[in-house]
Amino acid sequence: MSARSWVLCSIIVGLLCAASGSVYGQTDESSEIPSLSANPPNSRTALPPRVIVVTGAGGTEEYAKQHDEWADSWYQLAEKNAWPLVKLTRSLGDKQKARLEETLAESSEHPTWLVLIGHGTAAGSDAKFNLVGEDVSSSELSRWLRDERESKVVVACFSASGAFLPALSRSGCIVVSATQSGSERNYSRFGKFVAQSLGDEAADLDHDREVSLLEAFLFAANKTGQFYADSSRLASEHAIIDDNQDGKGTGSEFFIGARPAGVAKGKNAIDGSTAGKLKLAALPGAIELSEAQQARRRELERRVELLRQLKRDLPLKDYYNQLETVMLDIAALYAEAEKQ
C-alpha cells in the first residue's frame, strides 16, 4: 500500500470514528440526509486568507523574543502558501495602532486572519491589547472588524484576551482566545503552542494530513494545560473558541478528540463546527485537492456529521448503508485526486 493510500485510509477511519460517536444536538425527523450547499455562509474558499500578524509590546526582552518566534511560525505558514501577509511589528513604534486600524479598514476580498501576540489587560467593561504606544481596546477592535462581508478569524494569544471575545463575536467571525476571561492576567503561553500546531503531526487529530483551526486550538489548549501540570503550577489560562456567535466560547475539555462531547444548549450550533472545516496548515503527504474537490469534500463531511446526528433515529442497517455510501464517495474523491 502506498503512503498516499495510507493517508486515505486514515481519513476514512477518522470519519468513521466521528460517525460512530455519541449523538448531540437536534435530530431531523427524516431518515435521509438532506442536500447541502458546498460552502458555509460568508465563506470565500476561492481566495486564500489575508494573514495579519501583530506582535505587541514585549514588556521584557525575553518575552519579546518568544513572541517573535511565535510570529515567525505564522510568517512561514503564509509565505509557504503564498498568502497575503501583513506584519505589524514593534518596529512601527507609536504608529502601530494606526497601522492596525488602517490595515483592517483596507478593502479586501480575502478572508482576514488576525493574529495578536503579546500581553493584554482588562478592567471594567473594556479590555486592551498592549501595543507600542497607545493600546487597542476590545471596543475599538470590534468596530474595526464590523464589516461582515468578509469572513474573519481572530487568534488572540495574550493574557486577559477572554475579555475580547464577547465584543468580537459576530456572524462570519471565529474567535480563539488564550484565556476564558479578562481575570486571567498572567503571562500567556498559549500562543507558543498554537504556533507549534502549524507543523506538528500530533495536532492532526482526524489524520487527514491537515490541521484545522479547531485542531490547532485543541492541540494548543491541551499543551498549555500540560505545561502547567508538568511544572506543578496552577493553570492561569484556559483557552476558549467561539464560532457560533453566542459570545460565550467553549473550552477544550468539551471535546473528545476533535468531536464535541456534549449537547449544545439553545438554538446555536456547538462551537467548533465551523472552525473544524477551516484548514490552517497542510502536513507532508497531504493529498492536494482542487477547489471543486475541496467543496465536494466539505459537502461529504457535512453529510457524515448530519448522519451522525440522525443515528439514534435510524435503524442500524439503514445508518450503516447510508454511511457506506458517503464513505465510498469520499474514497472516490481522493482516488480521483491521486491521479492528478
C-alpha positions in Angstrom: 0.0 0.0 0.0 1.4 3.4 -1.0 2.0 6.2 1.5 -0.8 8.2 -0.1 -3.2 5.2 0.3 -2.3 5.1 4.0 -3.3 8.8 4.1 -6.7 8.0 2.5 -7.3 5.1 4.9 -6.5 7.4 7.9 -9.1 9.9 6.6 -11.8 7.3 6.2 -11.1 5.8 9.6 -11.2 9.3 11.2 -14.6 10.0 9.6 -15.9 6.6 10.6 -14.9 7.3 14.2 -16.7 10.6 14.1 -19.8 9.0 12.7 -19.8 6.3 15.4 -19.5 8.7 18.3 -22.1 10.0 20.7 -25.1 11.9 19.3 -25.5 15.6 20.1 -27.8 18.5 19.2 -31.2 18.4 17.4 -32.2 15.5 15.2 -34.1 15.6 11.9 -37.3 13.6 11.6 -36.3 12.4 8.1 -34.2 9.2 7.7 -32.5 10.7 4.6 -29.5 13.0 4.7 -30.6 16.4 3.4 -28.8 18.0 0.4 -26.2 20.6 1.3 -24.6 23.6 -0.2 -20.9 23.2 -0.7 -19.8 26.3 1.3 -21.0 27.7 4.7 -22.4 31.3 4.7 -19.8 34.1 4.2 -17.1 31.6 3.1 -14.8 32.6 0.3 -13.0 29.4 -0.5 -11.7 30.7 -3.9 -9.4 33.2 -2.2 -6.6 32.5 0.3 -6.7 34.3 3.7 -5.0 37.7 4.3 -2.9 37.0 7.4 -2.3 40.0 9.7 0.2 39.2 12.5 0.6 41.8 15.3 3.4 41.5 17.8 2.6 43.9 20.6 4.7 45.4 23.3 7.1 42.8 24.6 7.4 44.0 28.1 10.8 42.4 28.5 13.5 41.3 26.1 12.8 37.6 26.9 9.1 37.9 26.2 9.7 39.9 23.0 12.0 37.2 21.7 9.4 34.5 22.4 6.6 36.5 20.7 8.8 37.0 17.7 9.4 33.2 17.5 5.7 32.5 17.6 5.0 35.1 15.0 7.7 33.6 12.7 5.7 30.4 12.5 2.8 32.3 11.1 5.0 34.2 8.7 6.4 30.9 7.4 2.9 29.4 7.0 1.7 32.4 5.0 4.8 32.6 2.8 4.8 28.8 2.2 1.3 29.1 0.8 1.8 32.4 -0.9 -0.9 34.0 1.2 -1.1 37.8 1.5 0.8 38.6 4.7 0.9 41.8 6.8 3.5 42.1 9.6 2.7 44.7 12.2 5.7 44.5 14.5 7.1 46.6 17.4 9.4 48.4 14.9 6.4 50.6 14.0 6.7 52.2 17.3 3.9 54.7 18.1 2.4 54.1 14.7 1.5 50.5 15.4 -2.1 51.2 16.4 -2.8 53.5 13.5 -1.3 50.9 11.1 -3.5 48.2 12.5 -6.7 50.3 12.1 -5.6 51.2 8.5 -4.9 47.6 7.6 -8.3 46.4 8.9 -10.0 49.3 7.0 -8.5 48.3 3.7 -10.9 46.7 1.4 -10.1 43.1 0.8 -11.9 40.2 -0.9 -9.7 37.8 1.0 -10.9 36.4 4.4 -9.0 38.1 7.2 -7.0 36.2 9.7 -5.8 38.4 12.6 -3.2 37.0 14.9 -2.5 39.0 18.1 0.6 38.0 20.0 1.7 39.7 23.3 0.2 41.0 26.5 -3.3 42.2 27.5 -5.1 43.8 30.4 -8.7 44.0 31.4 -10.5 46.3 33.8 -14.2 47.1 34.0 -16.2 46.8 30.8 -13.2 47.1 28.4 -10.0 45.3 27.7 -6.8 46.2 25.9 -4.2 44.5 23.8 -0.8 46.2 24.6 0.9 47.8 21.6 3.9 50.0 21.4 2.5 53.4 22.2 -1.3 53.5 22.7 -3.0 50.2 23.3 -6.0 49.0 21.3 -9.2 48.2 23.2 -11.7 45.5 22.6 -14.4 48.0 21.7 -12.1 49.6 19.1 -11.1 46.3 17.6 -14.8 45.4 17.4 -15.6 48.5 15.4 -12.7 47.9 13.0 -13.9 44.3 12.4 -17.6 45.2 12.0 -17.7 44.6 8.2 -19.4 41.3 7.9 -19.0 41.0 4.1 -15.7 39.1 4.6 -15.2 36.2 6.9 -12.7 36.7 9.7 -10.6 34.7 12.2 -9.1 36.3 15.3 -6.5 34.3 17.2 -5.9 36.2 20.5 -2.6 35.0 22.0 -2.3 37.2 25.0 -3.3 37.5 28.7 -6.8 38.6 29.5 -7.9 38.0 25.9 -11.1 36.3 27.0 -12.5 39.8 27.7 -12.2 40.5 23.9 -14.4 37.5 22.9 -17.9 38.9 23.6 -17.0 42.1 21.7 -15.7 40.3 18.7 -18.3 37.5 18.4 -20.4 38.0 15.4 -21.6 36.4 12.2 -18.8 35.2 10.0 -16.1 35.6 12.7 -14.3 32.8 14.5 -12.6 33.9 17.7 -9.9 31.9 19.6 -8.8 33.3 22.9 -5.9 32.3 25.1 -7.9 32.9 28.3 -11.5 32.3 29.3 -11.9 35.8 30.8 -10.3 39.1 31.5 -9.4 38.0 35.0 -6.7 35.6 33.7 -4.0 38.2 33.5 -0.7 36.3 33.9 1.7 35.8 31.0 0.1 33.6 28.4 1.9 30.7 26.8 -1.0 29.6 24.6 0.5 31.3 21.5 3.6 29.2 21.7 1.6 26.0 21.2 -0.7 27.5 18.5 2.5 28.2 16.6 3.7 24.7 17.2 0.5 23.2 15.9 1.1 24.6 12.4 3.6 21.9 11.7 3.1 19.2 14.3 1.5 15.9 13.2 0.2 15.4 16.7 -2.2 18.3 16.0 -3.8 16.4 13.2 -6.5 14.7 15.3 -8.5 13.2 12.4 -5.4 12.0 10.5 -6.3 13.8 7.2 -2.8 15.3 6.9 -4.2 18.8 7.6 -4.5 20.9 10.7 -7.8 22.7 11.0 -8.3 25.8 13.2 -10.2 23.7 15.7 -7.4 21.1 15.8 -4.9 23.9 16.3 -7.0 25.3 19.2 -7.4 21.9 20.9 -3.7 21.0 20.5 -2.6 24.3 21.9 -5.1 24.3 24.8 -4.1 20.8 25.8 -0.4 21.5 25.5 -0.8 24.7 27.6 -2.6 22.7 30.3 0.1 20.1 30.2 2.8 22.8 30.7 1.2 23.9 34.0 0.7 20.3 35.1 4.3 19.3 34.4 5.5 22.4 36.2 3.3 21.6 39.2 1.7 25.0 38.8 -1.9 26.2 38.9 -3.1 26.9 35.4 -3.6 30.6 34.9 -5.0 30.4 31.4 -7.8 28.4 29.9 -8.3 28.9 26.1 -11.7 29.0 24.5 -13.1 29.1 21.0 -16.3 30.8 19.7 -17.7 30.2 16.2 -21.4 30.0 16.9 -21.7 33.8 17.6 -23.1 33.4 21.1 -20.2 35.3 22.7 -19.5 32.7 25.3 -16.9 30.3 24.0 -16.1 26.7 24.7 -13.0 25.1 26.3 -11.0 22.1 25.1 -12.4 20.0 27.9 -15.7 19.9 26.0 -14.2 17.8 23.2 -13.1 14.2 22.8 -10.6 14.3 20.1 -12.0 16.8 17.7 -15.6 15.9 18.4 -17.9 17.6 20.9 -18.5 15.5 24.0 -21.8 17.1 25.0 -25.1 18.6 23.8 -25.4 22.2 22.5 -27.8 24.4 24.5 -30.3 26.6 22.8 -30.5 27.1 19.0 -26.9 27.8 18.2 -24.6 25.1 16.8 -21.9 23.7 19.0 -18.7 25.8 19.0 -16.1 24.2 16.7 -18.3 23.0 13.9 -17.1 25.9 11.6 -13.5 26.0 12.8 -13.2 22.3 12.2 -13.8 22.9 8.5 -11.2 25.7 8.2 -7.9 24.4 7.0 -5.0 26.1 8.8 -1.9 24.1 7.6 -1.2 21.1 5.4 1.3 18.4 6.6 3.7 16.5 4.4 1.9 13.8 2.4 -1.4 15.7 2.3 -3.4 14.9 -0.9 -3.9 18.0 -2.9 -7.5 18.7 -3.8 -8.7 21.2 -6.4 -11.1 23.9 -5.4 -14.1 21.9 -6.7 -12.9 18.8 -4.9 -12.4 20.7 -1.6 -16.0 21.9 -1.9 -17.2 18.4 -2.6 -15.2 17.1 0.4 -16.8 19.7 2.7 -20.2 18.6 1.5 -19.5 14.9 2.2 -18.0 15.6 5.6 -21.1 17.6 6.4 -23.2 14.6 5.3 -21.3 12.4 7.8 -22.0 15.0 10.5 -25.7 15.1 9.7 -25.9 11.3 9.6 -24.2 11.1 13.0 -27.0 13.3 14.4 -29.6 11.0 12.9 -28.1 7.8 14.2 -30.4 7.2 17.1 -33.5 7.7 14.9 -32.4 5.3 12.2 -32.5 1.5 12.0 -28.9 0.4 12.4 -28.8 -1.2 9.0 -30.0 2.0 7.3 -27.5 4.1 9.2 -24.5 1.9 8.1 -25.8 1.7 4.5 -26.0 5.4 4.2 -22.6 5.8 5.9 -21.1 3.3 3.5 -22.4 5.4 0.5 -20.8 8.6 1.8 -17.5 6.8 2.6 -17.3 5.3 -0.9 -17.9 8.8 -2.3 -15.0 10.2 -0.2 -12.8 7.3 -1.3 -13.7 8.0 -5.0 -12.9 11.7 -4.5 -9.4 11.0 -3.2 -8.8 8.3 -5.8 -9.5 10.9 -8.4 -7.2 13.4 -6.7 -4.4 10.9 -6.6 -4.5 10.5 -10.4 -3.9 14.2 -11.0 
